[in-house]
Amino acid sequence: MASTDDVRAYWNTHIHDLEITAHPVGSRGFFADLDQYHFEKLHHLLRLVAFDGYRGRSVLEVGCGAGVDLVRFARGGATVTGVDLAASAIDLARANFTQQGLAGTFEVADGECLPFADNSFDLVYAHGVVQYTADPQRLVEECRRVLKPGGEAVFQVYNRISWLNALGKLMKVGLEHDDAPVLLKFSIGEFRRLVARFREVRIVPERFPVKSRLHGGWKGAIYNGLFVGTFNALPKPLVRRFGWHLLAFCRK
């Protein structure tokens, strides 16, 4: 079983999406490329998450990475805090905020043992972290603990019963970070049980196929040229539950 130290060591050297930019790490162009690519493939976040809806309120991002999402909350006027297990990610997040001229508080911390008092934040945002942590239930409970009564938590996990999971096996193409010490996938029911202690829970399947810059060759050509268009032409009510990402919007 992977330890927290194993997870920390991996993510100190594996930052999401670094391969999509040719700009020097930490430069303005580097962070602009990360933002563009992130919201290109996760365009649903701009529709589902009120990045500009927390003006004057406190937002904590657990597993903040390079701070791409947290920048959006800060631009919207939120008071933001980012934590990550990996010191390299926190260094990037600080550099990102410096480049943008934004204020934020950053700390190397374990999402399974958050260094904050109970009832501290109006929003806890944990996108793309639950599936990589050694104890997902503990991380979810820590996020709930530091959330104010009536506050909202947003979690995202990978859907085991999804188009991408099936396609990856069919095409024998590995998932991004499939060599991570922990890589979990959840059914909708399993995810719902994980967040069951929240007062209100809404689970939304998302992340449908978009053209990829990361895969070339004949597999990339089939994926980009045939599969993406065909899948997205199908009626959404038939395929919605097979989205690669499951998002939970939870109220304490």
Contacts in CASP RR format, 6 or more apart in sequence:
PFRMAT RR
TARGET T0000
AUTHOR 0000-0000-0000
METHOD contacts of the structure
MODEL  1
MASTDDVRAYWNTHIHDLEITAHPVGSRGFFADLDQYHFEKLHHLLRLVA
FDGYRGRSVLEVGCGAGVDLVRFARGGATVTGVDLAASAIDLARANFTQQ
GLAGTFEVADGECLPFADNSFDLVYAHGVVQYTADPQRLVEECRRVLKPG
GEAVFQVYNRISWLNALGKLMKVGLEHDDAPVLLKFSIGEFRRLVARFRE
VRIVPERFPVKSRLHGGWKGAIYNGLFVGTFNALPKPLVRRFGWHLLAFC
RK
1 134 0 8 1.000
2 134 0 8 1.000
2 181 0 8 1.000
2 182 0 8 1.000
3 134 0 8 1.000
3 181 0 8 1.000
4 85 0 8 1.000
4 110 0 8 1.000
4 112 0 8 1.000
4 134 0 8 1.000
6 134 0 8 1.000
6 181 0 8 1.000
7 85 0 8 1.000
7 132 0 8 1.000
7 133 0 8 1.000
7 134 0 8 1.000
7 180 0 8 1.000
7 181 0 8 1.000
7 182 0 8 1.000
8 85 0 8 1.000
8 86 0 8 1.000
10 179 0 8 1.000
10 180 0 8 1.000
10 181 0 8 1.000
11 84 0 8 1.000
11 85 0 8 1.000
11 86 0 8 1.000
11 88 0 8 1.000
11 89 0 8 1.000
11 132 0 8 1.000
11 180 0 8 1.000
12 86 0 8 1.000
12 87 0 8 1.000
12 88 0 8 1.000
12 89 0 8 1.000
13 88 0 8 1.000
14 177 0 8 1.000
14 180 0 8 1.000
15 65 0 8 1.000
15 66 0 8 1.000
15 86 0 8 1.000
15 88 0 8 1.000
15 89 0 8 1.000
15 92 0 8 1.000
16 65 0 8 1.000
16 66 0 8 1.000
16 176 0 8 1.000
16 177 0 8 1.000
17 34 0 8 1.000
17 37 0 8 1.000
17 38 0 8 1.000
18 25 0 8 1.000
19 214 0 8 1.000
20 33 0 8 1.000
20 34 0 8 1.000
20 37 0 8 1.000
20 213 0 8 1.000
20 214 0 8 1.000
21 29 0 8 1.000
21 30 0 8 1.000
21 33 0 8 1.000
21 34 0 8 1.000
21 37 0 8 1.000
23 29 0 8 1.000
23 30 0 8 1.000
23 32 0 8 1.000
23 33 0 8 1.000
24 30 0 8 1.000
25 92 0 8 1.000
26 92 0 8 1.000
26 95 0 8 1.000
26 96 0 8 1.000
26 99 0 8 1.000
27 99 0 8 1.000
28 99 0 8 1.000
31 66 0 8 1.000
31 68 0 8 1.000
31 95 0 8 1.000
31 96 0 8 1.000
31 99 0 8 1.000
31 100 0 8 1.000
34 66 0 8 1.000
34 68 0 8 1.000
35 68 0 8 1.000
35 71 0 8 1.000
37 213 0 8 1.000
38 68 0 8 1.000
38 69 0 8 1.000
39 45 0 8 1.000
39 46 0 8 1.000
40 210 0 8 1.000
41 207 0 8 1.000
41 210 0 8 1.000
41 212 0 8 1.000
42 207 0 8 1.000
42 245 0 8 1.000
43 210 0 8 1.000
44 206 0 8 1.000
44 207 0 8 1.000
44 245 0 8 1.000
45 69 0 8 1.000
45 127 0 8 1.000
48 204 0 8 1.000
48 206 0 8 1.000
48 247 0 8 1.000
48 249 0 8 1.000
49 69 0 8 1.000
49 125 0 8 1.000
49 154 0 8 1.000
51 69 0 8 1.000
51 72 0 8 1.000
51 73 0 8 1.000
51 75 0 8 1.000
51 76 0 8 1.000
52 72 0 8 1.000
52 75 0 8 1.000
52 76 0 8 1.000
52 77 0 8 1.000
53 76 0 8 1.000
53 78 0 8 1.000
54 73 0 8 1.000
54 76 0 8 1.000
54 77 0 8 1.000
54 78 0 8 1.000
54 122 0 8 1.000
54 123 0 8 1.000
55 76 0 8 1.000
55 77 0 8 1.000
55 78 0 8 1.000
56 77 0 8 1.000
56 78 0 8 1.000
56 79 0 8 1.000
57 78 0 8 1.000
57 79 0 8 1.000
57 122 0 8 1.000
57 123 0 8 1.000
58 78 0 8 1.000
58 79 0 8 1.000
58 80 0 8 1.000
58 81 0 8 1.000
58 120 0 8 1.000
58 121 0 8 1.000
58 122 0 8 1.000
58 123 0 8 1.000
59 70 0 8 1.000
59 73 0 8 1.000
59 78 0 8 1.000
59 79 0 8 1.000
59 80 0 8 1.000
59 81 0 8 1.000
59 121 0 8 1.000
59 122 0 8 1.000
59 123 0 8 1.000
59 124 0 8 1.000
59 125 0 8 1.000
60 80 0 8 1.000
60 81 0 8 1.000
60 82 0 8 1.000
60 83 0 8 1.000
60 114 0 8 1.000
60 116 0 8 1.000
60 120 0 8 1.000
60 121 0 8 1.000
60 123 0 8 1.000
60 124 0 8 1.000
60 125 0 8 1.000
60 146 0 8 1.000
61 67 0 8 1.000
61 69 0 8 1.000
61 70 0 8 1.000
61 73 0 8 1.000
61 80 0 8 1.000
61 81 0 8 1.000
61 82 0 8 1.000
61 83 0 8 1.000
61 124 0 8 1.000
61 125 0 8 1.000
61 126 0 8 1.000
61 127 0 8 1.000
62 82 0 8 1.000
62 83 0 8 1.000
62 111 0 8 1.000
62 114 0 8 1.000
62 124 0 8 1.000
62 125 0 8 1.000
62 126 0 8 1.000
62 129 0 8 1.000
62 139 0 8 1.000
62 142 0 8 1.000
62 143 0 8 1.000
63 82 0 8 1.000
63 83 0 8 1.000
63 84 0 8 1.000
63 85 0 8 1.000
63 89 0 8 1.000
63 111 0 8 1.000
63 126 0 8 1.000
63 128 0 8 1.000
63 129 0 8 1.000
64 70 0 8 1.000
64 82 0 8 1.000
64 83 0 8 1.000
64 84 0 8 1.000
64 89 0 8 1.000
64 90 0 8 1.000
64 93 0 8 1.000
64 106 0 8 1.000
65 84 0 8 1.000
65 86 0 8 1.000
65 89 0 8 1.000
65 90 0 8 1.000
65 92 0 8 1.000
65 93 0 8 1.000
66 89 0 8 1.000
66 92 0 8 1.000
66 93 0 8 1.000
66 96 0 8 1.000
67 82 0 8 1.000
67 92 0 8 1.000
67 93 0 8 1.000
67 96 0 8 1.000
67 97 0 8 1.000
68 96 0 8 1.000
69 125 0 8 1.000
69 127 0 8 1.000
70 80 0 8 1.000
70 82 0 8 1.000
70 93 0 8 1.000
70 97 0 8 1.000
70 104 0 8 1.000
70 125 0 8 1.000
71 96 0 8 1.000
71 97 0 8 1.000
71 100 0 8 1.000
71 102 0 8 1.000
73 80 0 8 1.000
73 123 0 8 1.000
73 125 0 8 1.000
74 80 0 8 1.000
74 97 0 8 1.000
74 100 0 8 1.000
74 102 0 8 1.000
74 103 0 8 1.000
74 104 0 8 1.000
75 100 0 8 1.000
75 102 0 8 1.000
78 123 0 8 1.000
79 104 0 8 1.000
80 103 0 8 1.000
80 104 0 8 1.000
80 105 0 8 1.000
81 104 0 8 1.000
81 105 0 8 1.000
81 106 0 8 1.000
81 107 0 8 1.000
81 121 0 8 1.000
82 90 0 8 1.000
82 93 0 8 1.000
82 104 0 8 1.000
82 105 0 8 1.000
82 106 0 8 1.000
82 107 0 8 1.000
83 90 0 8 1.000
83 106 0 8 1.000
83 107 0 8 1.000
83 108 0 8 1.000
83 109 0 8 1.000
83 111 0 8 1.000
83 114 0 8 1.000
83 115 0 8 1.000
84 90 0 8 1.000
84 93 0 8 1.000
84 106 0 8 1.000
84 108 0 8 1.000
84 109 0 8 1.000
85 108 0 8 1.000
85 109 0 8 1.000
85 110 0 8 1.000
85 111 0 8 1.000
86 108 0 8 1.000
87 108 0 8 1.000
90 106 0 8 1.000
90 107 0 8 1.000
90 108 0 8 1.000
93 106 0 8 1.000
94 106 0 8 1.000
97 103 0 8 1.000
97 104 0 8 1.000
97 106 0 8 1.000
107 115 0 8 1.000
109 115 0 8 1.000
111 129 0 8 1.000
111 133 0 8 1.000
111 139 0 8 1.000
111 142 0 8 1.000
111 143 0 8 1.000
112 133 0 8 1.000
112 134 0 8 1.000
112 135 0 8 1.000
112 138 0 8 1.000
112 139 0 8 1.000
112 142 0 8 1.000
113 138 0 8 1.000
113 142 0 8 1.000
114 142 0 8 1.000
114 143 0 8 1.000
114 145 0 8 1.000
114 146 0 8 1.000
116 146 0 8 1.000
117 146 0 8 1.000
118 145 0 8 1.000
118 146 0 8 1.000
119 146 0 8 1.000
119 147 0 8 1.000
119 148 0 8 1.000
119 149 0 8 1.000
120 146 0 8 1.000
120 147 0 8 1.000
120 148 0 8 1.000
121 146 0 8 1.000
121 147 0 8 1.000
121 148 0 8 1.000
121 151 0 8 1.000
122 147 0 8 1.000
122 148 0 8 1.000
122 151 0 8 1.000
122 152 0 8 1.000
123 147 0 8 1.000
123 151 0 8 1.000
123 152 0 8 1.000
123 153 0 8 1.000
123 154 0 8 1.000
124 143 0 8 1.000
124 144 0 8 1.000
124 146 0 8 1.000
124 147 0 8 1.000
124 152 0 8 1.000
124 153 0 8 1.000
124 154 0 8 1.000
125 153 0 8 1.000
125 154 0 8 1.000
126 139 0 8 1.000
126 143 0 8 1.000
126 153 0 8 1.000
126 154 0 8 1.000
126 155 0 8 1.000
126 156 0 8 1.000
127 154 0 8 1.000
127 155 0 8 1.000
127 156 0 8 1.000
127 247 0 8 1.000
128 156 0 8 1.000
128 157 0 8 1.000
129 139 0 8 1.000
130 136 0 8 1.000
130 139 0 8 1.000
130 140 0 8 1.000
130 155 0 8 1.000
130 156 0 8 1.000
130 157 0 8 1.000
130 184 0 8 1.000
130 194 0 8 1.000
131 157 0 8 1.000
131 158 0 8 1.000
131 182 0 8 1.000
131 183 0 8 1.000
131 184 0 8 1.000
131 185 0 8 1.000
131 186 0 8 1.000
132 177 0 8 1.000
132 180 0 8 1.000
132 182 0 8 1.000
132 183 0 8 1.000
132 184 0 8 1.000
133 139 0 8 1.000
133 182 0 8 1.000
134 181 0 8 1.000
134 182 0 8 1.000
136 184 0 8 1.000
136 194 0 8 1.000
137 194 0 8 1.000
140 155 0 8 1.000
140 194 0 8 1.000
140 195 0 8 1.000
141 197 0 8 1.000
143 153 0 8 1.000
143 155 0 8 1.000
144 153 0 8 1.000
144 197 0 8 1.000
144 198 0 8 1.000
144 250 0 8 1.000
144 252 0 8 1.000
147 153 0 8 1.000
147 252 0 8 1.000
148 252 0 8 1.000
149 252 0 8 1.000
150 199 0 8 1.000
150 251 0 8 1.000
150 252 0 8 1.000
151 251 0 8 1.000
151 252 0 8 1.000
152 249 0 8 1.000
152 250 0 8 1.000
152 251 0 8 1.000
152 252 0 8 1.000
153 195 0 8 1.000
153 198 0 8 1.000
153 248 0 8 1.000
153 249 0 8 1.000
153 250 0 8 1.000
153 252 0 8 1.000
154 247 0 8 1.000
154 248 0 8 1.000
154 249 0 8 1.000
154 250 0 8 1.000
155 195 0 8 1.000
155 247 0 8 1.000
155 248 0 8 1.000
155 250 0 8 1.000
156 245 0 8 1.000
156 246 0 8 1.000
156 247 0 8 1.000
156 248 0 8 1.000
157 184 0 8 1.000
157 185 0 8 1.000
157 186 0 8 1.000
157 191 0 8 1.000
157 194 0 8 1.000
157 245 0 8 1.000
157 246 0 8 1.000
157 248 0 8 1.000
158 165 0 8 1.000
158 183 0 8 1.000
158 184 0 8 1.000
158 185 0 8 1.000
158 186 0 8 1.000
158 244 0 8 1.000
158 245 0 8 1.000
158 246 0 8 1.000
159 165 0 8 1.000
159 185 0 8 1.000
159 186 0 8 1.000
159 187 0 8 1.000
159 188 0 8 1.000
159 205 0 8 1.000
159 242 0 8 1.000
159 243 0 8 1.000
159 244 0 8 1.000
159 245 0 8 1.000
159 246 0 8 1.000
160 185 0 8 1.000
160 186 0 8 1.000
160 187 0 8 1.000
160 190 0 8 1.000
161 187 0 8 1.000
161 188 0 8 1.000
161 241 0 8 1.000
161 242 0 8 1.000
162 185 0 8 1.000
162 205 0 8 1.000
162 242 0 8 1.000
162 243 0 8 1.000
162 244 0 8 1.000
163 208 0 8 1.000
163 209 0 8 1.000
163 231 0 8 1.000
163 239 0 8 1.000
163 242 0 8 1.000
163 243 0 8 1.000
163 244 0 8 1.000
164 175 0 8 1.000
164 207 0 8 1.000
164 209 0 8 1.000
164 243 0 8 1.000
164 244 0 8 1.000
165 175 0 8 1.000
165 185 0 8 1.000
165 244 0 8 1.000
167 173 0 8 1.000
167 223 0 8 1.000
167 227 0 8 1.000
168 174 0 8 1.000
168 175 0 8 1.000
171 219 0 8 1.000
171 222 0 8 1.000
171 223 0 8 1.000
173 215 0 8 1.000
173 219 0 8 1.000
175 183 0 8 1.000
176 214 0 8 1.000
177 183 0 8 1.000
186 194 0 8 1.000
186 246 0 8 1.000
188 203 0 8 1.000
188 205 0 8 1.000
188 241 0 8 1.000
188 246 0 8 1.000
191 203 0 8 1.000
191 246 0 8 1.000
191 248 0 8 1.000
192 201 0 8 1.000
192 203 0 8 1.000
192 248 0 8 1.000
195 201 0 8 1.000
195 248 0 8 1.000
195 250 0 8 1.000
198 250 0 8 1.000
198 251 0 8 1.000
198 252 0 8 1.000
199 251 0 8 1.000
199 252 0 8 1.000
200 250 0 8 1.000
200 251 0 8 1.000
201 248 0 8 1.000
201 249 0 8 1.000
201 250 0 8 1.000
201 251 0 8 1.000
202 248 0 8 1.000
202 249 0 8 1.000
202 250 0 8 1.000
203 246 0 8 1.000
203 247 0 8 1.000
203 248 0 8 1.000
203 249 0 8 1.000
204 246 0 8 1.000
204 247 0 8 1.000
204 248 0 8 1.000
204 249 0 8 1.000
205 240 0 8 1.000
205 241 0 8 1.000
205 242 0 8 1.000
205 243 0 8 1.000
205 245 0 8 1.000
205 246 0 8 1.000
205 247 0 8 1.000
206 243 0 8 1.000
206 244 0 8 1.000
206 245 0 8 1.000
206 246 0 8 1.000
206 247 0 8 1.000
207 243 0 8 1.000
207 244 0 8 1.000
207 245 0 8 1.000
208 231 0 8 1.000
208 232 0 8 1.000
208 239 0 8 1.000
208 243 0 8 1.000
208 244 0 8 1.000
209 223 0 8 1.000
209 227 0 8 1.000
209 228 0 8 1.000
209 229 0 8 1.000
209 231 0 8 1.000
209 232 0 8 1.000
210 228 0 8 1.000
211 224 0 8 1.000
211 225 0 8 1.000
211 228 0 8 1.000
212 220 0 8 1.000
212 223 0 8 1.000
212 224 0 8 1.000
215 223 0 8 1.000
215 224 0 8 1.000
231 239 0 8 1.000
END
